[in-house]
Amino acid sequence: MMAIKAHMETLNKRHQELEATINAETKSPGYDELRVVELKRQKLKIKDQLEELRTQNKLAS
């Protein structure tokens, strides 16, 4: 149970880092749209993983 919580915290931190990177990237002139798309894809994947872990955590409780 603690391992799941620690993993969720790690994923949350990575999600926030990606959000900050995406924001910084899109504010720069002539930013790389493909890079932003890839970052958003990674962020969505992490969000999906977090939702899956939350569901598992609720079922285990």
N, C-alpha and C positions, 0 to 999 in steps of 0.2 A: 504494500500500500504506500509506503514512504517512497519507494523507488518510482512509482507512478507519479506521485506528487512532485518529486524532484525532476522527473522527465518533463512534466507539464510546465514547471517553472523555466526550465531550459528552453522549451519550445516557445513559451510566452516571450522570453527575452529575445530570442532570435526573430520572432514575429515583429517585435517593436523595432529591432535593429533594421529589419528589411523595410519597415514603414518609413523610418528616418532616411534610409538610403534612397528609397523611391522619391520621397519629397525633395531631397537635396538634388537628385538627378534631374527631376522634372523642372526645377527652378533654374538650372543652368542653361544658357542659350545653346541651341544646337545639340541637345541631349540625344543620346542613342536610344531610339525607340525600342529596338530589339532587346537591349539590355533591360529596359524598364518592363517590357512584357515578360521577360524571363524572371525578373525579380518579383513581379506580381504573381507569376505562376508558382514560384517557391513559397511566397507568402500564403497563397491559397492552399497549397499542399500542407503547410504547417497548421493552418486553421482547421483543415479537415482532420488532421492527426489529433489536434487538441479536442475537437468534438468527439472523436472516437474514444479518446481516453476518458473524457467526462462521462460518456455513456457507460463505459466499462466500470468506471468508479461508482456510478449510481447503482448499477446492477449488483456490484459487490457489497454495497452497504446494506 
